[in-house]
Amino acid sequence: MGPRTLPPNNSSFLWTVSLLHFKMRNSIALLGAFQILSGCCQAVTHTFDWNVTWVMANPDGLAERKVIGINDQWPLPTVDVHKGDRVVVNMHNGLGDKSTSIHWHGMYQSGTNDMDGASMVTQCPVAPGSSMTYNFTVNQNGTYWYHCHTDYCYPDGYRAPFIVHDEESYFFNDYDEEMVLTMTDWYHEMTEDIGPDFMSLYNPTGAEPIPNSFLFNNSVSQSYPVETGKTYLIRLINTATFVGQYFWIEDHQMRIVEIDGIYVDETEADYLYLSVAQRYSILVTMKNSTERNYGMAMVADSSLLDTITPDLLLNQTNWLEYNSSAPHNDVILPVDDSSDIYPFDDMTLVPHDRVELYKNPKQTIELTLVMDNLNDGVGYGLLNDNSYTKPKVPTLYTVMSAGDLATNPTVYGDYTQPVVLEKDEVVEIILSNQDTGAHPFHLHGHTFQILDRFPSYGENFYDYDAGTQFVTFDPSNHTDFPVYPARRDTFVLPPGGYYVVRFVANNPGVWLFHCHIDWHMMQGLAMTFIEAPLEIQANLVIPDDHIKVCEAAGVSYEGNAAANTEDYLDLKGENKPPGLIPDGFTARGIVALVFSCICAIMGMAAISIYGMSGLKAVRKPSVDDYNTSTEMEVTEISRTYRD
C-alpha cells in the first residue's frame, strides 16, 4: 500500500478533478474550477453497504487465521470524507456466530449519541443476521479510526482508518500528498479463545496475552514509494489491542501538526510514542537524491509485556523508497539506556486554535486505578474499587425511558460507575495509577485538556521503576497549568503516577471513559458519563432499526440498569462483578483458623508428651551376639540395630 493522495467524494470524475487540484494547488484558476465541479464547499453524503463477514488472512506470513472482514475483504476499507459530509453505513452482521457494532473513534457525534457504536452503552449489540444503520454528520477534521465495540472483537481484525480531510487547515499548502500508516499488535488465536484463558483462575496476576507479531499497515517490512523533494502529510494511527509503539524515520525530520484530531503549532520531533488509540499527523519532506532508501522504525513498547517469547520481533523496519534498486537496510532507534533523547512530550504541544485553560471546574472526579483480584480469584481492573459491569439495558436507553429520574445516577446501576453531568460544566479528572503498567485512557465524545502529570517526562516515563512510590496529585502544590493546554482524546497514564485533565460537558450524551487496552476493558477498567440527560431526551429519537436490533438480540431497551421498568430505583437483579476480597478474615476463614489452631496445639502436645516419656535404650549388638546366635536370631538383631 503506497502513499495516498487526497481522496474524492465518491466519484471517479471528482477524483480526477480532486487529484488535479491537489497536485497543482497553487493555481487559482484550477481551484475555482475544482470548487465549481466538485462542490467541495457543499456537504456530500457517503453511503456504504457493509456486510460484516469472516475471511481468511495471513498478514504477518506466519499463520493463517479467521479475521473479521467487510464484504468478504480484509484489510477493511479506509473511510475518506470531508468536514460537513454525512456518513451512512448500512451494516449487516453476516458473521453467523458473533455480535458486533461499529464505534467511530474520536467522532464527537454531536446530536447523534445513538450512533457512537458502543454496545450496552449507546446501543444493543447487533446479533448475527441483524442489520443496523449508522447515520451521522462529520463536524470535525483530522485523523480517526473505526473499530468494533462489542465483546472485545476488534482484535480479530475489525479496525481501519477514518480520515477527515481539510482544505482549510493552516498547513494544507505545505504538503503535496498524504500517506496513512497504521501500527498494531497481532494475535494468531481468536479473541474468543484467548479471553477465557486470560480471565481465569490460572492467570491470577492478570498477565495480558502476548502478541505473536506486530503489523505496519496490516503487513510487515514493506516499502512505500516516495518522490524526491515532495512533502508528505503522514497520518500515524495505533490501532492495537494492547501494545504502544515507538516510531522514528531515519535521517528525516518529523514536524507534528495534529494529535487526535486537534491541530497543533508545527513542532519538530526526533521520535514519537503512540499508545493504543493515539494518532499523530506529521509533515516529512523527502530528500532530493535517489541514491538510497530510508527506514521507518517501529519498536514495540516491551515494558508492557510480562514475557517476551524468543520468536517475537519487537523491531520492524519499513522503508521510504526512493529507489527500488537500492538496498533496503534495517534500522533501529538511535537510543540506548544512556541516551537523553526521549519520545516527544505531547504535553508541550500548543493547540493551533489557542483554546485557553478551562477554569473553575464544577466537578472534580478523583479516581484511583488498581489491578487486583476479586473474590472469584480472577484479575480485574478497578476505578475506586469498582469494576465496570455492563447493564441489562444500554445506558442511553435508560436515559430515554427514565423520565425525570434520568438525572439520578442510581438508575444507571451501581457497576457502570455513572457520573451525571450538567450541560456546559467544566469537569476535572484526577486519575491516580496504583499499578506498575501504563494505561491509555480514552473518553468518547470529547477531547481532554492535559494539565499535569507525574512522573515528569523522561527515559522511564512508560516503564515503572520498582523503587518509586505511588504518587498522588496535590492540588495545593503543583506547577502552573498551561495557558493553552494540549488537547487529545487519549492520554497515557504513567505507571505509579497520575494525570490531571479537564473537559467541558458541552456534548449531551452517554460517553464511556475507559482504558483502551482491550484486555483491560475486558477486566472492567471503565466508567460512564451521562451528560445533560434531560436534553438528550428532548433532542434525540432512537431509530426503529436500532430498537429492532435489541429485539433480535433479546436485550431490553427500556428500564433501569436491571431492566426494571416499574421502579427505576430498584436495582434488584442488575449485573454485578464478583465482590471485593474482604480485609481480614471472613466468618468461614475465622472458623477454619480456629480449628487449625486447635489441631496445631493438640499436635504439639502429643509431641511433647511423647518426648517426655523417654526413649527405650537400644544396645548396639556386639560380635559376640552374632557368634552365639542362630541365623534367625542374627537377622532379628540386625533389624533391631537398623531400626
C-alpha positions, 0 to 999 in steps of 0.5 A, a space after each residue: 500500500 503506497 502513499 495516498 493522495 487526497 481522496 474524492 467524494 465518491 466519484 471517479 470524475 471528482 477524483 480526477 478533478 480532486 487529484 488535479 487540484 491537489 497536485 497543482 494547488 497553487 493555481 487559482 484558476 484550477 481551484 475555482 474550477 475544482 470548487 465549481 465541479 466538485 462542490 467541495 464547499 457543499 456537504 456530500 453524503 457517503 453511503 456504504 453497504 457493509 456486510 460484516 463477514 469472516 475471511 481468511 488472512 495471513 498478514 504477518 506470513 506466519 499463520 493463517 487465521 479467521 479475521 473479521 472482514 467487510 464484504 468478504 475483504 480484509 484489510 477493511 476499507 479506509 473511510 475518506 470524507 470531508 468536514 460537513 459530509 454525512 456518513 451512512 453505513 448500512 451494516 449487516 452482521 453476516 458473521 453467523 456466530 458473533 455480535 458486533 457494532 461499529 464505534 467511530 473513534 474520536 467522532 464527537 457525534 454531536 446530536 447523534 449519541 445513538 450512533 457512537 457504536 458502543 454496545 450496552 452503552 449507546 446501543 444493543 449489540 447487533 446479533 448475527 443476521 441483524 442489520 443496523 444503520 449508522 447515520 451521522 454528520 462529520 463536524 470535525 477534521 483530522 485523523 480517526 479510526 473505526 473499530 468494533 465495540 462489542 465483546 472485545 472483537 476488534 482484535 480479530 481484525 475489525 479496525 481501519 482508518 477514518 480520515 477527515 480531510 481539510 482544505 482549510 487547515 493552516 498547513 494544507 499548502 505545505 504538503 503535496 500528498 498524504 500517506 496513512 500508516 497504521 501500527 498494531 499488535 497481532 494475535 494468531 488465536 481468536 479473541 474468543 479463545 484467548 479471553 477465557 484463558 486470560 480471565 481465569 483462575 490460572 492467570 491470577 496476576 492478570 498477565 495480558 496475552 502476548 502478541 505473536 507479531 506486530 503489523 505496519 499497515 496490516 503487513 510487515 517490512 514493506 516499502 512505500 514509494 516516495 518522490 524526491 523533494 515532495 512533502 508528505 502529510 503522514 497520518 500515524 494511527 495505533 490501532 492495537 489491542 494492547 501494545 504502544 509503539 515507538 516510531 522514528 524515520 531515519 535521517 528525516 525530520 518529523 514536524 507534528 501538526 495534529 494529535 487526535 484530531 486537534 491541530 497543533 503549532 508545527 513542532 519538530 520531533 526526533 521520535 514519537 510514542 503512540 499508545 493504543 488509540 493515539 494518532 499523530 499527523 506529521 509533515 516529512 519532506 523527502 530528500 532530493 537524491 535517489 541514491 538510497 532508501 530510508 527506514 521507518 522504525 517501529 519498536 514495540 513498547 516491551 515494558 508492557 509485556 510480562 514475557 517476551 517469547 524468543 520468536 517475537 520481533 519487537 523491531 520492524 523496519 519499513 522503508 521510504 523508497 526512493 529507489 527500488 534498486 537500492 538496498 533496503 537496510 534495517 534500522 533501529 532507534 538511535 537510543 540506548 539506556 544512556 541516551 537523553 533523547 526521549 519520545 516527544 512530550 505531547 504535553 508541550 504541544 500548543 493547540 493551533 486554535 489557542 483554546 485557553 485553560 478551562 477554569 473553575 471546574 464544577 466537578 472534580 472526579 478523583 479516581 484511583 486505578 488498581 489491578 487486583 483480584 476479586 473474590 472469584 480469584 480472577 484479575 480485574 481492573 478497578 476505578 475506586 474499587 469498582 469494576 465496570 459491569 455492563 447493564 441489562 439495558 444500554 445506558 442511553 436507553 435508560 436515559 430515554 425511558 427514565 423520565 425525570 429520574 434520568 438525572 439520578 445516577 442510581 438508575 444507571 446501576 451501581 457497576 457502570 460507575 455513572 457520573 451525571 453531568 450538567 450541560 456546559 460544566 467544566 469537569 476535572 479528572 484526577 486519575 491516580 495509577 496504583 499499578 506498575 503498567 501504563 494505561 491509555 485512557 480514552 473518553 468518547 465524545 470529547 477531547 481532554 485538556 492535559 494539565 499535569 502529570 507525574 512522573 515528569 517526562 523522561 527515559 522511564 516515563 512508560 516503564 515503572 521503576 520498582 523503587 518509586 512510590 505511588 504518587 498522588 496529585 496535590 492540588 495545593 502544590 503543583 506547577 502552573 497549568 498551561 495557558 493553552 493546554 494540549 488537547 487529545 482524546 487519549 492520554 497515557 497514564 504513567 505507571 505509579 503516577 497520575 494525570 490531571 485533565 479537564 473537559 467541558 460537558 458541552 456534548 449531551 450524551 452517554 460517553 464511556 471513559 475507559 482504558 483502551 487496552 482491550 484486555 483491560 476493558 475486558 477486566 472492567 477498567 471503565 466508567 460512564 458519563 451521562 451528560 445533560 440527560 434531560 436534553 438528550 431526551 428532548 433532542 434525540 429519537 432512537 431509530 426503529 432499526 436500532 430498537 429492532 436490533 435489541 429485539 433480535 438480540 433479546 436485550 431490553 431497551 427500556 428500564 433501569 440498569 436491571 431492566 426494571 421498568 416499574 421502579 427505576 430505583 430498584 436495582 434488584 437483579 442488575 449485573 454485578 462483578 464478583 465482590 471485593 476480597 474482604 480485609 481480614 478474615 471472613 466468618 468461614 476463614 475465622 472458623 477454619 483458623 480456629 480449628 487449625 489452631 486447635 489441631 496445631 496445639 493438640 499436635 504439639 502436645 502429643 509431641 511433647 508428651 511423647 518426648 517426655 516419656 523417654 526413649 527405650 535404650 537400644 544396645 548396639 549388638 556386639 560380635 559376640 551376639 552374632 557368634 552365639 546366635 542362630 541365623 534367625 536370631 542374627 537377622 532379628 538383631 540386625 533389624 533391631 540395630 537398623 531400626 
